[in-house]
Amino acid sequence: MKPRTPPKVKAQPKPVVLTSEEIALVRSLVIYEDAEIMALNKPSGLSSQGGRGQVNTLDELLWAFAKPGKARPRLIHRLDRDTSGVILTAKTKPAASFLGKHMMGRRFAKTYRAIVTPGAPDPASSVIDAPLRREEAAREAYMRVCAPDHPDAEAALTRYRTLSKGQNAALLELNPQTGRMHQIRVHLASIGRPIAGDARYGGALMAGGHPVPRLMLHAAALSFPHPAGGTKRIEADTPADMQGLIAALGLGGNVVQA
């Protein structure tokens, strides 16, 4: 009888040595914490995971919260590098398992805000139901709208409504019902209203004569089942650069009536 091969032990990630500045930065991002979860308001420009170059990712910065004998917080989901807003972590293995299960079961409700150009979409509120497929080009990954019968098609659905509008732009609220890569960005571009600053998918780099400093997409709120019971909703303040562009474009008061 052949001896049974012992199961492979998953290698534990090696701790990352952080500078005092990096530790202070990631601690400043925390917007909610309890015994089981921690949520942060991720700034634009910080990769969630798998970043390039020498700059540490948010996943690596979480070593700032590691305690002796306990696992560091682990990311439950990701945000694009240039998207700001709520990102959730689990502080324990049971919490990570619980949250991962419910995320896969689509029990997470995500709310985003985006500035789009050249104006409000028509209709002002609707659902974009357009399958997406992944495409590789020059070591970069893109998502494209495709026919439902395409062999690589993935179902994708995004609800949107116009919060306010101006002559050159509009502020939208978005609720993705599926979690495809770049889903909101590609869906808005597909209806002729790309997100301002989204050079990859045709977004304007100037809006109403004002420069757009980055992708104007913010994960404003996240609702999800809490490991301790009930539903938790966490909100993240809109960053100053996005608030400034909203004000400059006159989108702060010109509210669209439902």
N, C-alpha and C positions, 0 to 999 in steps of 0.2 A: 504494500500500500504506500503510495507516494505521500510524502509529508505535505500537509496543507500549507500553501503559501500565505504568510501573514499579510493582513491588509495593509495597504500603504497608508502611512500617516501623513496627513496634509501638513505641509510645512507652514509654520507660523510666520507671519510677516515680521521682518526685522524692524526694531524701533528706529525711527528717524530722528536724528539729532537736529533740533530746531534752535534758531537764534532767539534771543530775548524779544526781538522785534516781531518775529513770526508768532511767537507765543502770545504776545500782547494783541496782535492783529486778530488771530482766530478767537481769542477769548472775547474780543470786542464784538464779534459777530453773533454771539449767542442771544437769542430773543426769547427762548423758553427752555426750561429744564426741570425735570423731576427725577424720581428714582429710576425710571425706565427709559426715558427718551430725552433727546436734546435737539432743538431746532436752531438753525442759524439763518441769518440773512446774508446769503452769498453775494459778494460784489461781482459786477461784470469784470471779466478779464482773468478770473481765477478758475482754473479747470477743476472739475469735480474729481476726476480720476484720469490717469493715463496722460498727463501733460507732457509736453516736450521741453527740452532744454533743462536748465538748472533750477528753475523755480519750482518749489514744492506745490503739490496739488492740495486741495482741501482734504482729501482722504489722508494724505501724509501729515497735514497740519493737525489732524485729530489726535496725533500722538501727544499733543500738549495736554490732553485730558486723561492720559493713561495713568492708572494707579497700580501700585505693586500688587501682584496676585490677581488682578482683574483685567479683563479685555478692554481695550480702548473702544470708544464709540465707533460704530460702523455705519456707513451710508446705507440708506434704504432705497434711494433712487438717485438720479443724476439730473443736473441741469447743464445745458450747453455752456461752454466756456464764457460766452459773451452775454448770457442771460443772467439777470440778477434775481434775488428773491429767496423764498422759503425753501430750505432743504432739510430733510429730516434724517436723524441718526438714532440708532438704538444703542443703549448703554449696556444691555445684557443679551446673552444668547437667546433666552426665551422670548424677549421682546423683539429681537431681530427676526426670529422664526414667525412669530405672530404677525408682525407688520408685513413681512414678505409674503405670507400667505394671503393676507387681505388685499395687498396691492395687486397680486396676480389675479385675485378674484374681482378686481375693479371696484373695490370698496373705498378707494381714495378719490376725493373730489378736488380737482385742481382749478384754481382761478388765476388767470393771467391778465395783464394789461399790456397793450401795445399801441404805439403811435404808428399810423399808416398814412401813406400818401397815394394819390394826390388829393384825396378827400374821403368822405364817408362812403362805404359800400352801399350798393342798392340791391336788395332791400337793406334797411338799417340793421335788422336783426334776422338771422337765419341759421341754417345748419349747412356746413360744407361736408358732403359725403363723397369723398373721392379717394379711391385706393392709391397706395404709394408703392414704389419699388426703389430699391437701393441701386446706386450706380457708382462705380469707381472711376476716377479720372485723375491722372497725375498724382497718385498717392493720396487723393482727397476723396471723401465719401459724400455723395449727394443723394437726396431723395427726389423722385420725380412722380408726378401724377401719371397714372397709367390706367388702361382699360381693366375692368374687373376680371376679365378672362386671361390677363397676362400671367404667364407661369410664375412670375415673382411677385405678383400683386399681394399686398397686405391691406386689409380693410382699415380705413382711417376716417374718423368722424370728429368734427370740431364744431361746437356751438359758439356763436358770437353775437354780441349786441353792441351798438354804437352808444357810448356814454356821452360824448360831446363831439362837435365838429366845427371846423373853421374853413377858411377859403382854400387852404392848401393841405390840410391834414385832418385826421380824426383820431380820437382816443377810443379804443375798443376794449371790451371785456370779453375774455375767451375761456371756454371750458372744454378742453379736449376730453373726448369720451374714450379714446384709445391712446396708447403711448408710443407712437412711432417716432423714430429719430427725426428731428427738424419738422415735425408734423405741422405745428402752427405756422411756421415760417413758409413752408411750401404751400399750404392751403390758402393762406392769404395772398401769396404771389399768384396763385392759380385763378383768383377772382379779380386780378388787376389792382390789388391793394397791398403791395409788399410792405413789410415792416421797415420803417425808416432806419437807415444805418446798416441794413442787411445786404452787404455787397455781394454775398454769395448767391442770393436769390433775387437780385434786381432792386433792392431797396435804395431809396434816395440818400445821398450823402449831404445834401442841402435840402432844407424844407422851409419854404417861406422866407428865403434869404438868410436862414440861420444854419450854421454848420451842425451836422448830427455827429456827436462824438463817438457813438458806438451803437450796437444793436439795441433798439428801443423796445425791449421785451422784458417784462418783470413778472416773476411768479409771486403774485400778491397774497394768495391765501391757499391753505391746504387743510382739508377736513378728512379725518380718518378715524377708524376704530382705535381706541386706546387700549393697550394691553391690560390696564387695570379696570376696564369697563367703560361703556359710554362712548361718545364721539367727541373728539377734540378738534377744535378749529384754531389754527395759528395764522396770524397775518404778519406781513413784513412791510414796513414803510417803503414808499417809493423813493429811490435814490435821488440825491440832489440834482444830478445832471439831467435826469428824466423829468423831474419836477420843473426844472428851469426851462426845458424845451416845451413842456406843456403850457407853461405861462407865456413864453414867447410867441407861441402859435395861437394863443387865445383859446385854448382848449379847457381852461379851468372853470369857465362859467357858462359856456354855450352848451348847455345840457340838452340832449335830444330826448324828447318826451316819448314814452313808450306808447 
